[in-house]
Amino acid sequence: MPKVSVDIPQELLNDLNRHVGDNKKFVTQADAIRTAVRKLLDQMDNIDRRHGRFEE
């Protein structure tokens, strides 16, 4: 799997880490970020569909 490096503000990382760990929603930071990216892309696809810009 390809790796991507990003710089994010500490405040955003702190917020992300509140959801990562044992007995939390995400096991790892990478898992949380992948899920967030997928959700963002789904939302963007829905917006494009509503505006007639989405190609299957």
Helices and strands as residue ranges (DSSP letters): H 10-17, H 29-50
